[in-house]
Amino acid sequence: MVKAKLTSPDTSPDAPLEVDVLVVGGGLVGATLAIALAGAGITVALVDRENPAAVLRAQFDGRCSAIAQASQQVLRGLGVWENIASEAAPIEQIRVSDGGSLFFLHYDCAEIGDDPLGFMVENRVMRKALQLRLEDESGVAYFAPDGIDTLARTPGLVRARLESGREIQARLVAGCEGRRSPTREAAGIALTRWSYRQTAIVCTVEHERSHNFIAHEHFLPAGPFAILPLLGTKEKPGRRSSLVWTERADIAPAMMALNDADFLAELSKRFGDFLGELRVVGPRFSYPLSLQYAQRSVDRRLVLVGDASHGMHPIAGQGLNMGLRDVAVLSELLVDAARLGLDLGDAALLERYERARRFDNHVMLAMTDVLNRLFSNDFTPLRLARDLGLGAVNKMPGVKKFFMRDAMGQLGALPRLMRGEKL
Ligand SMILES: Cc1cc2nc3c(=O)[nH]c(=O)nc-3n(C[C@H](O)[C@H](O)[C@H](O)COP(=O)(O)OP(=O)(O)OC[C@H]3O[C@@H](n4cnc5c(N)ncnc54)[C@H](O)[C@@H]3O)c2cc1C
C-alpha cells in the first residue's frame, strides 16, 4: 500500500514530500505514533518494509499481547480500540504459581474496581485496526512496502530518500523499527544487550473447559509458562488461550521440531489438566529472548520509540505497553510544541522526551530482568524464598492493590492520552 495523500495535486511526485515527522517502522508502536500525531494536525510520512497485507496473515505473528488499561485508553482515544473491542478478552484475574509449590499469588480485578486488569488481543487484530485507522487519516502518507535508502539529519532538517525513490523532508525522524533499528545503528547509538538463553514458544490452544478469563503465569525451571485467556469462538466462548512457553534456547528447537502429537504431549506436561483436554490450533512460533536498551533515545533530529529504544523479557507482558507509553509522552510533547510554533526537532524538546521516559523504561527493564532471574531456576534456597514471597504478598491486600494498579499502568504521572484525554 502506498498512500501519499499529503501530496497536493499540483506537486510533482518527483518533488520532496514535506512533512513534520518521518516515522520509520509501522509496527504496533510506529503506526500508533503516526495516528496520534496526524490526529492532532502534525503531518507524518510513515515507512514500513513489510507489505501491509502480509502482516495480517496468521503465519506472520502468532503473538497476542496483554494490553494494560492505560494502553487501552491510548488506543481508545485515537479511535483504534473501536476496531479491537469486539475481539479483546478481558483479564479478570491473574494467578501466579511456582512449579509444584503450594504457595501462589492471586490477583482479582474485583478487589480494586469494575475494570478488568487488562485485555488480551491478537497482534494481528491490532495491526488490522491500526491499518483501518490509517486509511482514514489524511495526515499520514504511508509507504509500504518501502524502506530508507539514504537518511541525512542536518542541523535544520531531516532528508530521506526511500528505496522507491521518493524524497521526504521532515523536522524529525522517529526510529520505530523494533529491536534491530537501522536508524539507531546509523546514528551510532550504542546498545546494551544480553541474551537470556531462553526462547519463547508461542501457540494457541483450545481446551475443554472455560478459562473464566483468568491468566496463569506458572514458573518452571526453564522460565515462565503463561496461559493467557482469549475470547474463543461464539460456540465455545472462553475455551481458547494463547501460550507463551519459555524454554531453554538449546532445547526449544527440538520442541519446535516435534510432530503434533509429541508437541501436544510436551505442552500438556507443563500446562496440566485443569482446563480439560487440550488441542493446539494454528501454527507455532518461536522468539529468542534478550534484554536490550539504547544508551540514549535521542540524537540530532532523531527519537527512538518502542523496541528500537528498549526490548524486554515478556515475563510481565509490558514491552508493547512501554512502547505505547513512549508514544503517549512523545506525541504530547510534540503536539504542545507544534501549538507554540516550536521546531519539532529542537534538541531541548527531545531531551525532555529522553528524561520523561528513561527512568520508567529502565525500572521496567530491571524488574523483568530480576523476575526472570529469580524465577527461572530450580535452586532450592531461592525457590523457598520466592515461594514465601508469593505467599506473603498474597496475604497483603495493600501490596496486591499496588501491583495490580502498576500492571494496569495506572501509577506515576500519566500523559494525557493515558488519562483518557485528547491531545
Ligand atoms: C513472546 C512475546 C510475547 C510478548 N507479549 C507481550 C505482551 O503481552 N504485552 C506487551 O506489552 N508486550 C509484549 N511483547 C513485546 C511486544 O511484542 C513488543 O514490545 C512490541 O511488538 C514492539 O513493537 P514495535 O512496534 O516497537 O516493534 P516491532 O513490533 O518490532 O515493529 C517494528 C516495525 O518496523 C518495521 N521495520 C523493521 N525494520 C525496518 C526498516 N529497516 N525499514 C522500515 N521498516 C522497518 C517492521 O516491519 C515492523 O513493522 C511480547 C514479546 C514477545 C517476544
The ligand as a MOL file (V3000), in Angstrom:
LIG
                    3D

  0  0  0     0  0            999 V3000
M  V30 BEGIN CTAB
M  V30 COUNTS 53 58 0 0 0
M  V30 BEGIN ATOM
M  V30 1 C 6.7060 -13.8410 23.0100 0
M  V30 2 C 6.4290 -12.3870 23.2550 0
M  V30 3 C 5.2720 -12.0080 23.9270 0
M  V30 4 C 5.0160 -10.6600 24.1660 0
M  V30 5 N 3.8860 -10.3180 24.8620 0
M  V30 6 C 3.6570 -9.0310 25.1570 0
M  V30 7 C 2.5140 -8.6520 25.9090 0
M  V30 8 O 1.6980 -9.4990 26.3010 0
M  V30 9 N 2.3250 -7.3270 26.1840 0
M  V30 10 C 3.2210 -6.3830 25.7980 0
M  V30 11 O 3.0240 -5.1980 26.1170 0
M  V30 12 N 4.3220 -6.7050 25.0690 0
M  V30 13 C 4.5560 -7.9970 24.7390 0
M  V30 14 N 5.6570 -8.3350 23.9930 0
M  V30 15 C 6.5530 -7.2690 23.4960 0
M  V30 16 C 5.9870 -6.6240 22.2160 0
M  V30 17 O 5.6780 -7.6230 21.2640 0
M  V30 18 C 6.9640 -5.6260 21.6220 0
M  V30 19 O 7.3960 -4.7550 22.6390 0
M  V30 20 C 6.3050 -4.8040 20.5150 0
M  V30 21 O 5.9050 -5.6200 19.4540 0
M  V30 22 C 7.2620 -3.7460 19.9770 0
M  V30 23 O 6.6220 -3.0310 18.9560 0
M  V30 24 P 7.4620 -2.0790 17.9880 0
M  V30 25 O 6.4560 -1.5140 17.0360 0
M  V30 26 O 8.3260 -1.1790 18.7840 0
M  V30 27 O 8.4620 -3.0390 17.2280 0
M  V30 28 P 8.1450 -4.2390 16.1300 0
M  V30 29 O 6.9150 -4.9190 16.5820 0
M  V30 30 O 9.4070 -4.9620 16.0640 0
M  V30 31 O 7.8290 -3.4300 14.8280 0
M  V30 32 C 8.8480 -2.8710 14.0420 0
M  V30 33 C 8.2630 -2.4400 12.7050 0
M  V30 34 O 9.3050 -1.8210 11.9480 0
M  V30 35 C 9.3500 -2.3820 10.6470 0
M  V30 36 N 10.7470 -2.3210 10.1990 0
M  V30 37 C 11.8010 -3.0220 10.6680 0
M  V30 38 N 12.9250 -2.6750 10.0230 0
M  V30 39 C 12.5720 -1.7320 9.1320 0
M  V30 40 C 13.2890 -0.9860 8.1710 0
M  V30 41 N 14.6130 -1.1550 8.0160 0
M  V30 42 N 12.6190 -0.0990 7.4060 0
M  V30 43 C 11.2720 0.0760 7.5450 0
M  V30 44 N 10.5510 -0.6100 8.4400 0
M  V30 45 C 11.1860 -1.4950 9.2270 0
M  V30 46 C 8.8240 -3.7940 10.7960 0
M  V30 47 O 8.2830 -4.2650 9.5790 0
M  V30 48 C 7.7520 -3.6090 11.8680 0
M  V30 49 O 6.5160 -3.2570 11.2960 0
M  V30 50 C 5.9390 -9.6670 23.7340 0
M  V30 51 C 7.1040 -10.0520 23.0610 0
M  V30 52 C 7.3490 -11.3950 22.8310 0
M  V30 53 C 8.6210 -11.7880 22.1090 0
M  V30 END ATOM
M  V30 BEGIN BOND
M  V30 1 1 1 2
M  V30 2 1 2 3
M  V30 3 2 2 52
M  V30 4 2 3 4
M  V30 5 1 4 5
M  V30 6 1 4 50
M  V30 7 2 5 6
M  V30 8 1 6 7
M  V30 9 1 6 13
M  V30 10 2 7 8
M  V30 11 1 7 9
M  V30 12 1 9 10
M  V30 13 2 10 11
M  V30 14 1 10 12
M  V30 15 2 12 13
M  V30 16 1 13 14
M  V30 17 1 14 15
M  V30 18 1 14 50
M  V30 19 1 15 16
M  V30 20 1 16 17
M  V30 21 1 16 18
M  V30 22 1 18 19
M  V30 23 1 18 20
M  V30 24 1 20 21
M  V30 25 1 20 22
M  V30 26 1 22 23
M  V30 27 1 23 24
M  V30 28 2 24 25
M  V30 29 1 24 26
M  V30 30 1 24 27
M  V30 31 1 27 28
M  V30 32 2 28 29
M  V30 33 1 28 30
M  V30 34 1 28 31
M  V30 35 1 31 32
M  V30 36 1 32 33
M  V30 37 1 33 34
M  V30 38 1 33 48
M  V30 39 1 34 35
M  V30 40 1 35 36
M  V30 41 1 35 46
M  V30 42 1 36 37
M  V30 43 1 36 45
M  V30 44 2 37 38
M  V30 45 1 38 39
M  V30 46 1 39 40
M  V30 47 2 39 45
M  V30 48 1 40 41
M  V30 49 2 40 42
M  V30 50 1 42 43
M  V30 51 2 43 44
M  V30 52 1 44 45
M  V30 53 1 46 47
M  V30 54 1 46 48
M  V30 55 1 48 49
M  V30 56 2 50 51
M  V30 57 1 51 52
M  V30 58 1 52 53
M  V30 END BOND
M  V30 END CTAB
M  END
